[in-house]
């Protein structure tokens, strides 16, 4: 990517974008541009957790299957 006429501020913004992406596993990065210049960077991170089946929910599932004849 060419850096013609953008100056040091542009390099700083690019570094900030790379920092915002670093370690982002799930989420979004929004780059807001106004009059051809980056004015804001927003990072929304999501944490995902696997569903844990509890003993009670497993028991309910077995009871429901037994009622349905399966």
DSSP file (Angstrom, degrees, kcal/mol; ACC not computed):
  #  RESIDUE AA STRUCTURE BP1 BP2  ACC     N-H-->O    O-->H-N    N-H-->O    O-->H-N    TCO  KAPPA ALPHA  PHI   PSI    X-CA   Y-CA   Z-CA
    1    1 A X              0   0    0      0, 0.0     2,-0.1     0, 0.0     0, 0.0   0.000 360.0 360.0 360.0 128.8    0.0    0.0    0.0
    2    2 A X        -     0   0    0      1,-0.1     0, 0.0     2,-0.0     0, 0.0  -0.424 360.0-161.2 -73.8 147.4    1.4    3.3   -1.0
    3    3 A X    >>  +     0   0    0     -2,-0.1     3,-1.1     3,-0.0     4,-0.6  -0.103  31.3 155.9-118.3  33.3    1.9    6.0    1.6
    4    4 A X  T 34 S-     0   0    0      1,-0.2    -2,-0.0     2,-0.1     0, 0.0  -0.456  73.2 -12.4 -68.8 124.4    2.1    9.0   -0.7
    5    5 A X  T 34 S+     0   0    0     -2,-0.3    -1,-0.2     1,-0.1    -2,-0.0   0.554 105.0 106.6  70.2   9.0    1.1   12.3    1.0
    6    6 A X  T <>  -     0   0    0     -3,-1.1     4,-0.7     1,-0.1     3,-0.3   0.788  61.9-163.6 -91.8 -28.7   -0.3   10.6    4.1
    7    7 A X  H >X  -     0   0    0     -4,-0.6     4,-1.1     1,-0.2     3,-0.5  -0.112  42.8 -46.9  77.1-175.3    2.4   11.5    6.5
    8    8 A X  H 3> S+     0   0    0      1,-0.2     4,-2.2     2,-0.2    -1,-0.2   0.808 128.7  64.1 -67.4 -33.0    3.3   10.1   10.0
    9    9 A X  H 3> S+     0   0    0     -3,-0.3     4,-2.1     1,-0.2    -1,-0.2   0.867 100.5  53.1 -59.8 -36.7   -0.3   10.2   11.2
   10   10 A X  H <X S+     0   0    0     -4,-0.7     4,-2.4    -3,-0.5    -1,-0.2   0.919 107.6  50.4 -64.9 -43.6   -1.4    7.7    8.6
   11   11 A X  H  X S+     0   0    0     -4,-1.1     4,-2.2     1,-0.2    -2,-0.2   0.897 109.4  52.0 -60.1 -41.0    1.4    5.3    9.8
   12   12 A X  H  X S+     0   0    0     -4,-2.2     4,-2.2     2,-0.2    -1,-0.2   0.907 109.3  49.3 -62.0 -42.8    0.2    5.7   13.4
   13   13 A X  H  X S+     0   0    0     -4,-2.1     4,-2.2     2,-0.2    -2,-0.2   0.896 109.3  51.7 -65.6 -39.8   -3.4    4.9   12.3
   14   14 A X  H  X S+     0   0    0     -4,-2.4     4,-2.3     1,-0.2    -1,-0.2   0.910 109.5  50.2 -62.5 -41.0   -2.3    1.8   10.5
   15   15 A X  H  X S+     0   0    0     -4,-2.2     4,-2.4     1,-0.2    -2,-0.2   0.898 109.4  51.6 -61.9 -40.4   -0.4    0.6   13.5
   16   16 A X  H  X S+     0   0    0     -4,-2.2     4,-2.3     2,-0.2    -2,-0.2   0.874 108.6  51.2 -65.4 -37.2   -3.5    1.2   15.6
   17   17 A X  H  X S+     0   0    0     -4,-2.2     4,-1.8     2,-0.2    -2,-0.2   0.930 110.9  48.0 -64.0 -45.3   -5.5   -0.9   13.2
   18   18 A X  H  X S+     0   0    0     -4,-2.3     4,-1.4     1,-0.2    -2,-0.2   0.892 111.5  50.5 -63.3 -39.6   -3.0   -3.7   13.4
   19   19 A X  H  < S+     0   0    0     -4,-2.4    -1,-0.2     1,-0.2    -2,-0.2   0.897 108.7  52.1 -63.4 -40.5   -3.0   -3.5   17.2
   20   20 A X  H  < S+     0   0    0     -4,-2.3    -1,-0.2     1,-0.2    -2,-0.2   0.845 110.7  48.2 -66.0 -33.1   -6.8   -3.7   17.2
   21   21 A X  H >< S+     0   0    0     -4,-1.8     3,-2.0    -5,-0.1    -1,-0.2   0.772  87.8 105.8 -75.6 -26.7   -6.7   -6.8   15.1
   22   22 A X  T 3< S-     0   0    0     -4,-1.4     3,-0.1     1,-0.3    -3,-0.0  -0.348  95.6  -0.1 -61.6 124.2   -4.1   -8.5   17.3
   23   23 A X  T 3  S+     0   0    0      1,-0.2     2,-0.9    -2,-0.1    -1,-0.3   0.455  89.7 141.6  79.4   1.0   -5.6  -11.2   19.4
   24   24 A X    <   +     0   0    0     -3,-2.0    -1,-0.2     1,-0.2     3,-0.2  -0.667  16.3 166.2 -79.8 109.2   -9.1  -10.7   18.0
   25   25 A X        +     0   0    0     -2,-0.9     2,-0.4     1,-0.4    -1,-0.2   0.898  69.7   8.8 -89.8 -47.6  -10.6  -14.2   17.6
   26   26 A X  S    S+     0   0    0     20,-0.4    20,-2.8     2,-0.1    -1,-0.4  -1.000 101.1  60.9-133.7 132.4  -14.3  -13.3   17.1
   27   27 A X  E     -A   45   0A   0     -2,-0.4     2,-0.3    18,-0.3    18,-0.2  -0.971  69.1 -75.7 151.8-164.0  -15.6   -9.8   16.6
   28   28 A X  E     -A   44   0A   0     16,-2.4    16,-2.6    -2,-0.3     2,-0.5  -0.944  16.3-154.9-134.1 154.1  -15.6   -6.8   14.3
   29   29 A X  E     -A   43   0A   0     -2,-0.3     2,-0.5    14,-0.2    14,-0.2  -0.974  15.6-165.4-128.2 115.9  -13.3   -3.9   13.6
   30   30 A X  E     -A   42   0A   0     12,-2.9    12,-3.0    -2,-0.5     2,-0.6  -0.885   3.6-162.5-104.7 129.2  -15.0   -0.8   12.2
   31   31 A X  E     -A   41   0A   0     -2,-0.5     2,-0.5    10,-0.2    10,-0.2  -0.949  10.5-152.8-112.4 115.5  -12.8    1.9   10.6
   32   32 A X  E     -A   40   0A   0      8,-3.0     7,-2.9    -2,-0.6     8,-1.4  -0.757  10.8-167.2 -93.5 129.7  -14.6    5.2   10.3
   33   33 A X  E     -A   38   0A   0     -2,-0.5     2,-0.4     5,-0.3     5,-0.2  -0.955   8.4-179.3-120.3 133.7  -13.5    7.5    7.5
   34   34 A X  E >  S-A   37   0A   0      3,-2.9     3,-1.2    -2,-0.4    -2,-0.0  -0.993  74.7  -9.6-133.7 126.0  -14.5   11.2    7.2
   35   35 A X  T 3  S-     0   0    0     -2,-0.4    -1,-0.1     1,-0.3     3,-0.1   0.916 130.5 -53.9  51.2  48.1  -13.3   13.3    4.2
   36   36 A X  T 3  S+     0   0    0      1,-0.2     2,-0.4    -3,-0.1    -1,-0.3   0.639 118.3 107.4  65.4  18.4  -10.9   10.5    3.1
   37   37 A X  E <  S-A   34   0A   0     -3,-1.2    -3,-2.9   -27,-0.0     2,-0.5  -0.976  76.3-114.2-128.5 142.5   -9.3   10.3    6.5
   38   38 A X  E     +A   33   0A   0     -2,-0.4    -5,-0.3    -5,-0.2     3,-0.1  -0.598  40.5 166.0 -70.4 121.5   -9.5    7.7    9.2
   39   39 A X  E     +     0   0A   0     -7,-2.9     2,-0.3    -2,-0.5    -6,-0.2   0.613  58.0  15.6-113.0 -18.4  -11.2    9.4   12.2
   40   40 A X  E     -A   32   0A   0     -8,-1.4    -8,-3.0     2,-0.0     2,-0.4  -0.992  51.1-157.9-159.0 145.9  -12.2    6.5   14.4
   41   41 A X  E     -A   31   0A   0     -2,-0.3     2,-0.4   -10,-0.2   -10,-0.2  -0.997  14.9-169.6-127.3 125.3  -11.5    2.8   15.0
   42   42 A X  E     -A   30   0A   0    -12,-3.0   -12,-2.9    -2,-0.4     2,-0.5  -0.959   2.2-166.5-118.4 132.3  -14.0    0.7   16.9
   43   43 A X  E     -A   29   0A   0     -2,-0.4     2,-0.5   -14,-0.2   -14,-0.2  -0.974   3.8-173.8-119.6 125.6  -13.3   -2.9   18.1
   44   44 A X  E     -A   28   0A   0    -16,-2.6   -16,-2.4    -2,-0.5     2,-0.4  -0.974  11.5-165.2-118.0 117.6  -16.1   -5.2   19.2
   45   45 A X  E     -A   27   0A   0     -2,-0.5     2,-0.4   -18,-0.2   -18,-0.3  -0.842   4.0-158.2-108.1 139.1  -14.9   -8.4   20.7
   46   46 A X        -     0   0    0    -20,-2.8     2,-0.5    -2,-0.4   -20,-0.4  -0.939   4.3-153.3-115.4 136.5  -17.0  -11.5   21.3
   47   47 A X        -     0   0    0     -2,-0.4     2,-0.4   -22,-0.1   -20,-0.0  -0.938  14.3-159.0-105.9 126.5  -16.2  -14.2   23.7
   48   48 A X        -     0   0    0     -2,-0.5     2,-0.4   -22,-0.0    -2,-0.0  -0.890   6.5-169.0-111.5 137.2  -17.6  -17.6   22.9
   49   49 A X        -     0   0    0     -2,-0.4     2,-0.1     3,-0.0     3,-0.1  -0.966  25.9-115.2-123.1 137.6  -18.2  -20.4   25.3
   50   50 A X        -     0   0    0     -2,-0.4     2,-0.2     1,-0.1     0, 0.0  -0.415  39.3-102.5 -68.4 146.9  -19.1  -23.9   24.5
   51   51 A X        -     0   0    0     -2,-0.1     2,-0.6     1,-0.0    -1,-0.1  -0.502  33.5-146.1 -68.7 134.8  -22.4  -25.1   25.7
   52   52 A X        -     0   0    0     -2,-0.2     2,-0.6    -3,-0.1    -1,-0.0  -0.916   4.6-142.6-106.7 122.7  -22.1  -27.3   28.8
   53   53 A X        -     0   0    0     -2,-0.6     2,-0.2     4,-0.1    -2,-0.0  -0.734  19.2-151.2 -83.3 120.6  -24.6  -30.1   29.2
   54   54 A X     >  -     0   0    0     -2,-0.6     4,-2.1     1,-0.1     5,-0.2  -0.502  25.2-112.8 -87.7 162.0  -25.6  -30.4   32.8
   55   55 A X  H  > S+     0   0    0      1,-0.2     4,-2.2     2,-0.2     5,-0.1   0.884 117.7  53.4 -60.0 -39.0  -26.7  -33.7   34.4
   56   56 A X  H  > S+     0   0    0      1,-0.2     4,-2.3     2,-0.2    -1,-0.2   0.904 108.9  47.5 -65.0 -42.2  -30.2  -32.2   34.9
   57   57 A X  H  > S+     0   0    0      2,-0.2     4,-2.0     1,-0.2    -1,-0.2   0.865 111.6  51.0 -70.1 -33.2  -30.6  -31.2   31.2
   58   58 A X  H  X S+     0   0    0     -4,-2.1     4,-2.2     2,-0.2    -1,-0.2   0.899 110.3  49.9 -65.8 -40.0  -29.3  -34.7   30.1
   59   59 A X  H  X S+     0   0    0     -4,-2.2     4,-2.4     2,-0.2    -2,-0.2   0.913 109.5  50.7 -65.4 -42.7  -31.8  -36.3   32.4
   60   60 A X  H  X S+     0   0    0     -4,-2.3     4,-2.6     1,-0.2    -1,-0.2   0.901 109.4  51.9 -60.7 -40.7  -34.7  -34.2   31.0
   61   61 A X  H  X S+     0   0    0     -4,-2.0     4,-2.3     2,-0.2    -1,-0.2   0.910 110.0  48.1 -62.8 -43.2  -33.6  -35.1   27.5
   62   62 A X  H  X S+     0   0    0     -4,-2.2     4,-2.2     2,-0.2    -2,-0.2   0.898 112.2  49.3 -64.7 -40.7  -33.7  -38.8   28.3
   63   63 A X  H  X S+     0   0    0     -4,-2.4     4,-2.2     2,-0.2    -2,-0.2   0.920 111.1  49.7 -63.6 -44.2  -37.1  -38.5   29.9
   64   64 A X  H  X S+     0   0    0     -4,-2.6     4,-1.6     1,-0.2    -2,-0.2   0.908 111.1  49.1 -63.0 -42.2  -38.5  -36.6   26.9
   65   65 A X  H  <>S+     0   0    0     -4,-2.3     5,-2.8     1,-0.2     4,-0.4   0.900 109.6  52.3 -63.6 -39.8  -37.1  -39.3   24.5
   66   66 A X  H ><5S+     0   0    0     -4,-2.2     3,-0.9     4,-0.3    -2,-0.2   0.889 108.0  51.6 -63.9 -39.0  -38.7  -42.0   26.7
   67   67 A X  H 3<5S+     0   0    0     -4,-2.2    -1,-0.2     1,-0.2    -2,-0.2   0.847 109.0  50.7 -65.0 -33.4  -42.1  -40.3   26.5
   68   68 A X  T 3<5S-     0   0    0     -4,-1.6    -1,-0.2    -5,-0.2    -2,-0.2   0.515 118.3-113.3 -84.4  -2.9  -41.8  -40.1   22.7
   69   69 A X  T < 5       0   0    0     -3,-0.9    -3,-0.2    -4,-0.4    -2,-0.1   0.700 360.0 360.0  83.0  19.7  -41.0  -43.8   22.5
   70   70 A X      <       0   0    0     -5,-2.8    -4,-0.3    -6,-0.2    -5,-0.1   0.411 360.0 360.0-121.7 360.0  -37.5  -43.3   21.3
